[in-house]
Amino acid sequence: MIAHLEGQILVAEAGRVILDVGGVGFAVHVPLSLTARAGERLSLYTYLHVRENELALYGFHEEDDKALFELLLGVSGVGPKAAMSLMSVLSVDTLRRAILNQQPEVLSRAPGVGKKTAEAIVLHLKDKLKRQVGPIIEVAEDDADVIAALTSLGFSIVEAQRALQQLPRDAKLSLDDKIRRTLAMLGK
């Protein structure tokens, strides 16, 4: 099994990099939130997905991210594309909070993840995650809506998440207010 790769990026595309490791180029699927440029060095924890006629590598900056990806794959009906879609649209913390707080509507906003799949993820992973991370604060239901609105305006998922994290959590802001404030932050 290939568990870790480190090397120079030959090609960087949305959702995929080709990593040169000792003269061998590995194509690795990565979350859309991973920003990388050709020529940079990159270290990834990897998961090798084996199918009947294909081997595919999925890479993550953190080993914890890879572990969550593997947990998602353990849910019936969730393949690597759906799991990667979830990890591309939602930050790992937001994803965990949505599962722990039983909010399948947050998960179903990821492309390729329907309502039934999102409910299955919550049902199968909430207890496993509780044992791993303990209590966690609740995620606002409209955070995914804010991220979706910002990304539809051309901002990256990472930019949208960072702006959203800067909002005061104790203030009761409407969805429109959150979008306005995050746009103001991103406009600077």
C-alpha positions as CSV (number, residue, x, y, z in Angstrom):
1,M,0.0,0.0,0.0
2,I,1.2,3.5,-0.8
3,A,0.5,5.5,2.5
4,H,2.6,8.6,1.9
5,L,4.2,10.5,-1.0
6,E,6.5,13.5,-1.0
7,G,7.9,15.1,-4.1
8,Q,7.7,17.9,-6.6
9,I,4.4,18.8,-8.3
10,L,4.7,18.3,-12.1
11,V,1.0,19.2,-12.9
12,A,-1.5,20.9,-10.6
13,E,-5.2,20.8,-11.7
14,A,-8.4,21.3,-9.8
15,G,-8.8,18.1,-7.8
16,R,-5.7,16.3,-9.1
17,V,-1.9,16.6,-9.0
18,I,0.9,14.7,-10.6
19,L,3.7,14.3,-8.1
20,D,7.2,13.4,-9.1
21,V,8.6,11.0,-6.4
22,G,12.1,9.8,-7.3
23,G,11.5,10.1,-11.0
24,V,8.1,8.4,-11.0
25,G,5.0,10.5,-11.6
26,F,2.0,9.6,-9.4
27,A,-1.4,10.9,-10.3
28,V,-3.2,11.8,-7.0
29,H,-6.8,13.0,-6.5
30,V,-6.9,15.7,-3.9
31,P,-9.6,17.9,-2.4
32,L,-10.5,21.0,-4.3
33,S,-9.5,23.0,-1.3
34,L,-5.9,21.9,-1.6
35,T,-4.0,24.7,-3.3
36,A,-0.8,23.7,-5.1
37,R,1.3,24.9,-8.0
38,A,3.5,23.1,-10.4
39,G,7.2,23.2,-9.2
40,E,6.3,23.2,-5.5
41,R,7.1,20.4,-3.1
42,L,4.2,18.6,-1.6
43,S,3.8,15.9,1.1
44,L,0.6,13.9,1.0
45,Y,-0.9,11.1,3.1
46,T,-2.5,8.8,0.6
47,Y,-5.2,6.2,0.3
48,L,-4.9,3.6,-2.5
49,H,-8.4,2.7,-3.9
50,V,-8.3,-0.7,-5.7
51,R,-11.0,-1.5,-8.2
52,E,-11.3,-4.4,-10.6
53,N,-9.5,-2.6,-13.4
54,E,-8.1,0.6,-11.8
55,L,-5.8,1.8,-9.0
56,A,-6.5,5.3,-7.8
57,L,-4.6,7.4,-5.3
58,Y,-6.3,10.0,-3.0
59,G,-4.1,12.4,-1.1
60,F,-4.5,14.7,1.9
61,H,-2.3,17.1,3.8
62,E,-3.1,15.6,7.2
63,E,-3.3,12.0,8.3
64,D,-6.5,12.9,10.2
65,D,-8.1,14.0,6.9
66,K,-7.2,10.7,5.3
67,A,-8.7,8.8,8.3
68,L,-12.0,10.7,7.8
69,F,-12.0,9.9,4.1
70,E,-11.6,6.2,5.0
71,L,-14.5,6.4,7.5
72,L,-16.7,7.9,4.8
73,L,-15.7,5.0,2.4
74,G,-16.9,2.6,5.0
75,V,-20.5,3.8,4.6
76,S,-22.6,1.8,2.1
77,G,-23.2,3.8,-1.0
78,V,-20.3,6.2,-0.5
79,G,-17.5,5.8,-3.0
80,P,-14.2,7.8,-3.3
81,K,-15.8,10.4,-5.6
82,A,-18.6,11.2,-3.1
83,A,-16.2,11.2,-0.2
84,M,-13.8,13.5,-2.0
85,S,-16.7,15.8,-3.0
86,L,-17.6,16.1,0.7
87,M,-14.1,16.9,1.7
88,S,-13.7,19.4,-1.1
89,V,-16.9,21.3,-0.3
90,L,-16.8,21.2,3.5
91,S,-13.8,21.7,5.8
92,V,-13.0,18.6,7.9
93,D,-14.2,20.3,11.0
94,T,-17.5,21.3,9.3
95,L,-18.0,17.8,8.0
96,R,-17.4,16.3,11.5
97,R,-19.7,18.8,13.1
98,A,-22.5,18.1,10.6
99,I,-22.2,14.4,11.2
100,L,-22.0,14.7,15.0
101,N,-24.9,17.2,15.1
102,Q,-27.0,15.0,12.8
103,Q,-27.3,17.5,10.0
104,P,-27.6,15.5,6.8
105,E,-28.8,18.7,4.9
106,V,-25.3,20.1,5.3
107,L,-23.8,17.0,3.8
108,S,-26.3,16.8,0.9
109,R,-25.1,20.1,-0.5
110,A,-21.9,18.4,-1.8
111,P,-22.2,17.3,-5.5
112,G,-22.9,13.6,-5.8
113,V,-24.3,13.3,-2.2
114,G,-28.1,13.0,-2.1
115,K,-30.4,13.1,0.9
116,K,-30.4,9.4,1.5
117,T,-26.6,9.1,1.3
118,A,-26.2,12.0,3.6
119,E,-28.6,10.4,6.1
120,A,-26.7,7.1,5.9
121,I,-23.4,8.9,6.6
122,V,-24.8,10.5,9.7
123,L,-26.4,7.3,10.9
124,H,-23.3,5.2,10.4
125,L,-20.6,7.7,11.5
126,K,-22.0,9.7,14.4
127,D,-21.1,7.2,17.1
128,K,-17.7,6.5,15.6
129,L,-16.9,10.2,15.5
130,K,-18.2,10.8,19.1
131,R,-15.7,8.2,20.4
132,Q,-12.9,9.8,18.4
133,V,-13.4,13.5,19.1
134,G,-15.8,13.8,22.0
135,P,-18.3,16.7,22.2
136,I,-18.1,19.4,19.5
137,I,-19.8,22.7,19.0
138,E,-22.8,22.9,16.7
139,V,-22.4,24.1,13.1
140,A,-24.8,26.8,11.8
141,E,-27.1,25.3,9.2
142,D,-26.6,28.0,6.7
143,D,-22.7,27.9,6.7
144,A,-22.8,25.6,3.7
145,D,-25.2,28.0,2.0
146,V,-22.8,30.9,2.5
147,I,-19.9,28.8,1.1
148,A,-22.1,27.8,-1.9
149,A,-23.0,31.4,-2.5
150,L,-19.4,32.6,-2.4
151,T,-18.1,29.8,-4.6
152,S,-20.8,30.5,-7.2
153,L,-19.4,34.1,-7.3
154,G,-16.0,32.8,-8.1
155,F,-14.3,32.6,-4.8
156,S,-12.4,29.4,-3.9
157,I,-13.8,27.1,-1.2
158,V,-10.8,27.9,1.0
159,E,-11.4,31.6,0.7
160,A,-15.0,31.2,1.5
161,Q,-14.3,29.0,4.6
162,R,-11.7,31.4,5.9
163,A,-14.0,34.4,5.5
164,L,-16.8,32.4,7.2
165,Q,-14.6,31.5,10.1
166,Q,-13.8,35.2,10.8
167,L,-17.5,36.0,11.4
168,P,-18.4,36.3,15.1
169,R,-20.0,33.0,16.2
170,D,-21.9,34.6,19.1
171,A,-23.9,37.0,16.9
172,K,-27.2,35.8,15.4
173,L,-26.7,36.7,11.8
174,S,-29.1,35.9,9.0
175,L,-27.9,34.1,5.9
176,D,-28.0,37.4,4.0
177,D,-26.0,39.2,6.6
178,K,-23.4,36.4,6.6
179,I,-23.0,36.6,2.9
180,R,-22.7,40.4,2.9
181,R,-20.1,40.4,5.7
182,T,-18.0,37.6,4.1
183,L,-18.2,39.4,0.7
184,A,-17.0,42.6,2.4
185,M,-14.1,40.6,4.0
186,L,-13.2,39.1,0.6
187,G,-13.5,42.4,-1.2
188,K,-10.6,43.9,0.8
